Amino acid sequence: MADEGTQKKVRGVSDADGKANFSSLTAGSYTLSVSAPGFEANRQTVQVGVQAISLKVTLQVAALQGSVVAEPRAIPTVDPIVNPTITPYPIQPVKKNKKR
């Protein structure tokens, strides 16, 4: 959080529930910046007065960035063994069944 007038920055860390407390702020206008790994950063202006305020900040999931490089590689082939010789087999006649 940064005071818009003096640019003085105050850092805070959220707890397990995502809540952060900035109790030492004086009244004024502040820029609240919220960020987390894997999410888009969120910035907004906040008016701080004498009353406590509560803000709900929603972070959007960041766009996935990256690239995939596919490189072709040769696939080893094995020459098939081909037998060019055809062995002839004589055709046997089919025996007919006798009718009863």
C-alpha positions as CSV (number, residue, x, y, z in Angstrom):
1,M,0.0,0.0,0.0
2,A,1.4,3.4,-0.9
3,D,0.3,6.8,0.3
4,E,-0.6,8.8,-2.8
5,G,0.6,12.1,-1.3
6,T,3.9,11.1,0.2
7,Q,4.5,7.8,-1.8
8,K,5.4,6.2,1.5
9,K,4.9,2.4,1.2
10,V,3.6,0.1,3.8
11,R,3.8,-3.7,3.2
12,G,1.5,-6.2,4.5
13,V,1.1,-10.0,4.2
14,S,-2.2,-11.8,4.3
15,D,-3.0,-14.5,6.7
16,A,-4.2,-18.1,5.9
17,D,-7.7,-16.7,5.3
18,G,-6.4,-14.0,2.9
19,K,-6.9,-11.1,5.4
20,A,-4.4,-8.3,5.9
21,N,-4.4,-5.6,8.5
22,F,-2.9,-2.1,8.1
23,S,-3.5,-0.5,11.5
24,S,-0.9,2.3,11.4
25,L,-2.2,4.2,8.4
26,T,-3.2,7.9,8.7
27,A,-6.2,9.3,6.9
28,G,-5.6,9.8,3.2
29,S,-5.7,8.3,-0.2
30,Y,-3.7,5.2,-0.8
31,T,-3.0,2.8,-3.7
32,L,-3.5,-0.8,-2.7
33,S,-1.6,-3.3,-4.7
34,V,-2.4,-7.0,-4.3
35,S,-0.5,-9.8,-6.0
36,A,0.0,-13.6,-5.7
37,P,2.0,-16.0,-7.9
38,G,-0.1,-17.3,-10.8
39,F,-2.6,-14.4,-10.6
40,E,-2.9,-11.0,-12.2
41,A,-1.9,-8.1,-9.9
42,N,-4.8,-5.9,-8.7
43,R,-4.3,-2.1,-8.0
44,Q,-7.0,0.2,-6.7
45,T,-7.2,3.5,-4.9
46,V,-8.5,3.4,-1.3
47,Q,-9.7,6.3,0.9
48,V,-8.7,5.8,4.5
49,G,-10.4,7.7,7.2
50,V,-10.9,7.4,11.0
51,Q,-13.3,4.5,10.6
52,A,-12.0,1.0,9.8
53,I,-12.7,-0.2,6.3
54,S,-12.9,-3.6,4.8
55,L,-12.2,-4.4,1.2
56,K,-12.7,-7.6,-0.8
57,V,-10.2,-8.0,-3.5
58,T,-10.5,-10.7,-6.1
59,L,-7.5,-11.7,-8.2
60,Q,-7.9,-13.2,-11.7
61,V,-6.0,-16.2,-12.7
62,A,-3.1,-15.1,-14.9
63,A,-3.0,-16.3,-18.5
64,L,-0.8,-19.2,-19.1
65,Q,2.4,-18.3,-20.9
66,G,5.0,-20.5,-22.4
67,S,5.8,-22.4,-25.5
68,V,6.3,-25.9,-26.6
69,V,9.0,-26.7,-29.1
70,A,8.5,-30.0,-31.0
71,E,11.6,-31.1,-32.9
72,P,11.3,-33.8,-35.5
73,R,13.6,-36.7,-35.1
74,A,14.2,-39.7,-37.3
75,I,12.5,-42.9,-36.4
76,P,14.8,-45.8,-36.9
77,T,13.3,-48.3,-39.3
78,V,14.2,-51.9,-39.8
79,D,14.2,-53.3,-43.3
80,P,11.7,-56.1,-43.4
81,I,13.0,-59.4,-44.5
82,V,11.1,-60.3,-47.6
83,N,11.2,-63.8,-48.9
84,P,10.7,-63.4,-52.7
85,T,10.3,-67.2,-53.2
86,I,6.8,-68.5,-53.2
87,T,6.6,-72.1,-52.4
88,P,3.9,-73.8,-54.5
89,Y,1.6,-76.3,-52.7
90,P,-0.4,-78.6,-54.8
91,I,-4.1,-78.2,-54.6
92,Q,-5.8,-81.2,-53.2
93,P,-9.2,-82.2,-54.5
94,V,-12.0,-82.0,-52.1
95,K,-13.6,-85.3,-51.3
96,K,-17.4,-85.4,-51.7
97,N,-19.5,-86.9,-48.9
98,K,-21.6,-89.8,-50.1
99,K,-25.3,-89.2,-49.7
100,R,-27.0,-91.6,-47.5
